[in-house]
Amino acid sequence: MKLFWFLPTHGDSRYLGTQLGARSVSHHYLKQIAQAADELGYEGVLIPTGRSCEDSWVVASSLIPFTEHLKFLVAIRPGIISPTVSARMTATLDRISNGRVLINVVTGGDPDEQHGDGLFLNHAERYEVTSEFLKIWRGVLKGEAVNFEGQHLKVKNAKTLFPPVQRPYPPLYFGGSSPEAHELAAEQLDVYLTWGEPPAEVAKKIADVRAKAAQHGRQIKFGIRLHVIVRETSEEAWQAANALISHVSDATIEAAQKSFARFDSEGQRRMAALHGGRRENLEIYPNLWAGVGLVRGGAGTALVGNPQEVADRIKEYAALGIETFIFSGYPHLEEAYRAAELLFPLLPLTHSKPARTPGHANLTGPFGEVIANDILPPIALAAQS
């Protein structure tokens, strides 16, 4: 099990849908979050993409020197950038980071945003472009001289001279809920990501992608993207969840849902269907809360509860075949610590480095505040162990 965190390059706040408690997206703040995730032992961080975000590649490049082990999951956008230019960018960043780059393949779901970027293809055509893009991208990073002529893309003697550290190329992550997305994942991707739907629905996706991959003679890994609201008690967790949307107005929810309705993303449609734009009955499965999706696009559900409850839900998804969990919480700096401190002791994690806890210390000083000037704090057992 691998746990990732999230860099909020589109903004951060204590409350959704309002400027109250909001924080600016400064480089200093993003550096704080990245360094916290690195120190705590998260496997990596997802950096979002789109016109509402700072550029993921520039952000990752700027934070690599300030981190030691943290991996950066950055986006490539087929149809918006050349596959060979993207491959060179990937190889360069992988070398500069010494193999700490992961690639998130994003086909896009907002037609208005895509038109602003000069992309005027429908849903099916974007997947055709993505498939052609990845065949070229993968080939040149494997060291091949690629000649390719597809319906949308054509290259002659395409190559890159400097290989990535990770061979044959950094792992490719991808999420999508349509039949075209499942087929693409099965044929060319390494890790299929789903947003946080109830386990039964996630199980259907996994079974479909796994079966399609087997038809191509391939195996694929699975991950899930969720928010997390964990507190020492269930009551505190649900209070925090309700507080997160306590300042968002009905008008803001209506405006957000209207904007999401123009998307041609099947995943976004499924997220919206979980709550229907209404505040009632947001707990759609035990400890799975759809409140985030009232005003936030993309991943719209959160795991809510005490440490044992949240860990149990995580393990329930893991039992379906999920290996990678990409979490976030508002505000992201404090919640990175809270999630690590409350959840890590309860989960079978594979970290990019040992988590810095009293049992796995690589620091020289004590853990916790020294008592009465000369007494070291005792090591407490996890309350839910």
N, C-alpha and C positions, 0 to 999 in steps of 0.2 A: 504494500500500500504506500502510495506516494501522495503527500499533501503539498499543494501549491497555494500561494497567496495571489494577490491582485494589486496592480498599480492603478489608482484611479486618475488616469490622465484626462478624464472628462470632468473631474471635480469630485469633491468629498464633502461630507456634512454629517452632523448629528441627526438631521431630520431630512426626509425625502420631500421633494417638490416645493421647497421654499429656500430663501436665502438665510433664514434663521439658523444659526450654528454652522454656517457654511465656511469652507476653507478654500483658499485659492490654490490653483495647481502650480505651485512654485517648484523649481528644481530642488531647492533645499528640502521641501516637504517630501517629494518623491524619493529623494536620497535617504531620508529618515526611514521611510517605509521599507525600501529595498534593504537597507542595512539591518533593520530590525528582523526582516524575514531571513536574511543571511545568518544573523547571529542566533536566531531561534531554531534554525535547522530545517526550514521549509525547503522543499526540493527546488522550487523555482517560483517565478511570478509570471502571470499572464498580463500582457500589456494590450489593451483594447485598441481597435482601429476604427477609423471613420472621421467624418468632418467635425464631429463633436469632441474629438480627442487630439491631444498632442501626438505628433508622429511617433509610432512605436519604435522605429529603427533609430531615430535620433535619440530618443529617451534611453533605449537599451545601451547604445554606444556610450552615452554620457555617464551611465551608472556602473558599467563594467569595472572601471578603475577603483570604485568605492566598495566593491564587494569581492568576496574570495571564492565562494562555492556556489552561489546562487545562479540558477539557470534562468534564461529569459525567453519566454514564449512570445515571439513577434510574428506579425501578420504579413503574408504576401497576398496581393490582390490581382489575380489573373484578369486580364482584360484592361487593366489600368497601367500596368508596367510590363516591359519586355521580359520574357522568361530568362533570357541570357543575362540581362542586366540584374535581374533578381537573383540569379544563381551566383553572379560575382559578388553581389552584396552579401549573400549568405556565407560564401566561402571566406570573405574578408572578416566579417564579424565573428565567425566561428574561430578563425585563427587568432584574432585579437583577444578573444575571450578564453582561448585555450579550450575550446569544445564546450562552451556553456550556452549555445544557441539551440533553441527548438523553434520549429516553424508551424505557424497556425495558418492554414489555407482558408481564406475567406472569399466566398463567391459574391457576397453582398445580398441585402434583402430590401433595401429602400430605393425604389426607382428614382425618387427625386435627388437623392444623394449621388446615385450613379450617373444621372444625367449631368449633374454639376461637374463630375469628373470626366465627362466625355464618353461615357459608356451607355449605349442605347440598345442593349440586347435584352430580350425577355428571359424569363427564368430558365427555360430549357436551353436556350442559346448560351447563357452564362456557364452552364455546366459543361456544354460542349467545349467552350473556350478553356475552362479549367482543366478538363481532361487533356486537351492538346498542350496546354501550358506545362502541365506536370510531366508529360512525356519528354518534352524538351529539357525542362529544368533538371529532372532526374538524370537524364542522359549526360548532359554536360558536366554535372557535378561528379558523375562516375568516371569522368576522364575521357568520355567519348567525343568524337567529332560528329555532331548530329546534323543529318539532313532530313528535313521533315516538311511535308506539305499536307496540311489539313484543310478543313472547311473554313477555318478562321485564321490560323497561324501558319506561317511558312518561314523556315530558316534554311540556310545553306552554309555548311561547314561551321556550325555553331559550336563553340568550345569555351572553356575557361582554363587558364594556364596555371592557376594557383588552387590547389585542392583544399577542401575543408579539413579540419582536424578529425571530425567524426566521419567515418567511412561507412557506406559510400557517400552519405550526405546526412545532415542533421535530421532527426526524426520528424515526420510530417503528421501534424495533428489536424483534425477537421471535424466540424459539426454540421449537421443538416438532417432534416426529418423527411424530406420528400423521397420518392422512389429514385429519382436521379441522384440524390445525395448518397443514398445507401449504395447504389451501384458504383459510384465514383470511389467511395470509401473502400468498398470491397476490392476494387481493382488496383488502387494505387496508394492508398494512405496507410499509415502505420498505427495511428491511434484515433479511434472514433470517439468523439465527444458528444454527449447529450446534455441538454439542460435538465433541471431537476423536476422531472415529472414523477408521479407515483410509481413505486417499484414495478407494478404489473405492466405499466406502459413502457418503462425502461427495458424490462425483460423482453418485450416484443421487439423493440428496436435491436437489441443485442442479438436476438435469435435470427432476425432477418439479415443483418449485416454479416453475421458469422456464417450463415448458410451461403450467402452470395460470395463471400471471400473464399469459401471452400470450393465453389465452382471454378474459381480462378486459380486454385491450387495454393491459396495463401491463408495465412493466419493473421489476425488483427487484434490489437489490444483495445481496451475501452476505458473511457474516463467520463467524469460528470462535472458540470459547472453549477455550483450552488452558493448562496449566501449562508452565513451561519450566525445565529444569535444564541450563544451559550452563556449561561450564568450558573451560579452555585445552586440555585433552586429553580424549579419550574416556574414558580410564580414570578420571580425576578425576570426570567427570560421572556415570558409572555408580556410582562409590563414593558420591557424594552422593545419588543416587536410592535406593540401598539403605539408606543411613544414615537417610533420611527416614522409613522405616517400620521401623527397627531396634528401636524400643522399643514398638511396638504389639503387643499380645498377640493370640493366636488367639481368645480369648474376646471381645475388643473387636471384632475383625473379624466374628465370628459375630453379635454383638449389632447391629452396624451394618447388616449385610446383612439381618438379620431386620426391622429398622425400614424399610429401603428397600423391602422386599418388599411392604409395605402400600401403597406409592405406586401411583397409577393413571396415572403418567407413562410414556409409551412411551419417551421419551428416557432416563429413569432405568433402565428395564428393559434398554435397549440397552447402557448403561454397565455394568450389573452382568453382562451376558452376556459382556463382553470378558474378564473375569478369573474369573468363577464363584466369587468369594469365596476364591480360592486364591492363594498367593504364587508358585506355579510358573508359568513361562512368561508373565511379565508384559510382555515386549516383544512386542506384538501385530503390529507392523510395524516395519521398520527405524527406530530412534530414536523410536518411539512406545511409551510405557510406561504401563500401566494401574494402577500401584501406588497412585496417589492415591485411586482409587475404592474401595479396600478399606475405607476408613473415612470417606470424604468423599462427600456427596451432590452431585448436579449434575455439573459438569465433573470427570471422574475420570482424565484422561489427561494425560501430559506429554511434551514433546519433550525428548529427552536426548541429549547429545553435545557434541562440540567446536563452536566457532562455525561452521565451514564445514558440518558435518553438519546442525546445526540450521537454518542458513540454507537449505540445500538442501531440507530438508523443508518449510520455510515457502514456498519458491518452488514446490514441487510442489503445495501447496494453492492457491497463487495462480494457478497455471496452470489450475486447475479453475474459476476465477472468483471466488475469495475475495479481497476487498479489505481487510477489517477483521480484525485479529488482536487478540484480547483475552487478554493473558497475565497470569500471576501466578506467584509463586515463594515458597518459605518459607526464611527470613523475608522478608516483602515489602519491607522497607526496603532491605536489602543487595542482594537479588536485582533490585530495580529498577535499581540502578546496574550490577550485573554484566551483566544482559541488554542494557542500553543500550550499555555500553562494548564488549561483545564482538560484538553482533549488528548494531547500527545501521550500522557502516561497510560491512557486507556486503549491505545490503538497499536497494531503491529506495523510500525512504520519502517520504510526503507528510506533513510535520509541520505542526502548528498554528502553529509558529514554528521558525526554524532551530535545529537541535540545537547545543548549546554545546560544540563540539569545537575543537581548534586551528585547523582550516580554516574555521570559522564562528564566530569569537569576537565576542561583543558585551560582553565584560568588559574591564577596563582592565589587569588583572594577568596574569602568565604562567600557563601551564598546567603543573601539576606542581610539585614542590618545587625551589626554586632550589638549585643545586649549589655547594658551597664558598663560599657567601655572595655570589657575583657571577656565576655562570655559569647561563644559562637552559638547561633541558633540551631536547635536540633532539627534533624531531617524528619519531616512529617510524611506519613504514608498518605497516598492519594485517598481522598474521602470515599471514592466510589470503587476502590480497587478490590 
